[in-house]
Amino acid sequence: ESDLAVTGIYMYGPEAFDYIRHLKPSDRGELEITDVNNAFIEAGSLSYSVLDGSWTDAGTFESLAVANRLAENLMLKVFEDSIGHGRAG
């Protein structure tokens, strides 16, 4: 069990295209990004970073509304911090 999530944010170098050229379509008939990641793992060249902050699902109308509120609150905090909470400097 973990409190980490795969965000789906991938950054690849040009060698990714070499791996993609050798992929075979899955049972769904598609080239799968997981297979690209697995190719990097097999080559010993996959790396990752743990991002600071929060991550939330936005795949349903309800979760999108929650994500929107979280983003609004974050933007408000950034704005307030940038103006020093309204205090003259």
C-alpha positions as CSV (number, residue, x, y, z in Angstrom):
1,E,0.0,0.0,0.0
2,S,1.3,3.5,-0.9
3,D,0.1,7.1,-0.9
4,L,1.8,7.6,-4.2
5,A,0.1,7.7,-7.6
6,V,1.2,7.4,-11.2
7,T,0.3,10.8,-12.6
8,G,0.7,9.8,-16.2
9,I,3.2,12.6,-16.8
10,Y,6.0,10.9,-18.9
11,M,9.1,12.6,-20.4
12,Y,11.1,10.5,-22.9
13,G,14.3,11.1,-24.7
14,P,14.6,10.3,-28.5
15,E,15.5,6.7,-27.7
16,A,11.8,6.1,-26.9
17,F,11.1,6.0,-30.7
18,D,13.5,3.1,-31.0
19,Y,11.5,1.2,-28.4
20,I,8.2,2.2,-30.0
21,R,9.3,1.0,-33.5
22,H,9.7,-2.5,-32.0
23,L,6.4,-2.7,-30.1
24,K,3.6,-5.0,-31.1
25,P,0.0,-4.0,-30.7
26,S,-1.7,-5.2,-27.6
27,D,-4.8,-7.4,-27.5
28,R,-6.7,-4.1,-27.8
29,G,-4.9,-3.4,-31.1
30,E,-3.0,-0.5,-29.7
31,L,0.6,0.4,-28.8
32,E,0.7,0.7,-25.0
33,I,2.6,3.3,-23.1
34,T,3.2,0.7,-20.4
35,D,5.3,-1.3,-23.0
36,V,7.4,1.8,-23.6
37,N,8.0,2.1,-19.9
38,N,8.8,-1.6,-19.6
39,A,11.4,-1.2,-22.4
40,F,13.1,1.5,-20.4
41,I,13.1,-0.8,-17.4
42,E,14.6,-3.7,-19.3
43,A,17.3,-1.3,-20.6
44,G,18.0,-0.2,-17.0
45,S,17.3,3.4,-18.0
46,L,14.0,4.3,-16.4
47,S,14.0,7.0,-13.7
48,Y,11.3,8.7,-11.8
49,S,10.6,11.6,-9.5
50,V,8.3,12.1,-6.6
51,L,6.4,15.4,-7.1
52,D,5.6,17.7,-4.2
53,G,2.0,18.7,-3.7
54,S,-1.3,16.9,-4.3
55,W,-2.8,14.9,-7.1
56,T,-6.4,14.1,-7.6
57,D,-8.6,12.3,-10.0
58,A,-10.6,14.3,-12.5
59,G,-12.2,11.5,-14.5
60,T,-15.8,12.0,-13.3
61,F,-17.9,15.1,-13.1
62,E,-17.8,15.0,-9.3
63,S,-14.0,14.5,-9.1
64,L,-13.5,17.2,-11.7
65,A,-15.5,19.6,-9.5
66,V,-13.3,18.6,-6.5
67,A,-10.1,19.1,-8.6
68,N,-11.4,22.5,-9.8
69,R,-11.9,23.6,-6.2
70,L,-8.5,22.4,-5.2
71,A,-6.9,24.3,-8.1
72,E,-8.8,27.5,-7.2
73,N,-7.7,27.3,-3.6
74,L,-4.1,26.7,-4.7
75,M,-4.2,29.6,-7.1
76,L,-5.7,31.8,-4.4
77,K,-2.9,30.9,-2.0
78,V,-0.3,31.6,-4.7
79,F,-1.9,35.0,-5.4
80,E,-2.1,35.8,-1.7
81,D,1.5,34.8,-1.1
82,S,2.6,36.9,-4.1
83,I,1.0,40.1,-2.6
84,G,2.0,39.4,0.9
85,H,-1.6,38.8,2.1
86,G,-2.4,42.4,1.3
87,R,0.3,43.9,3.6
88,A,2.3,46.8,2.4
89,G,5.9,45.9,2.1
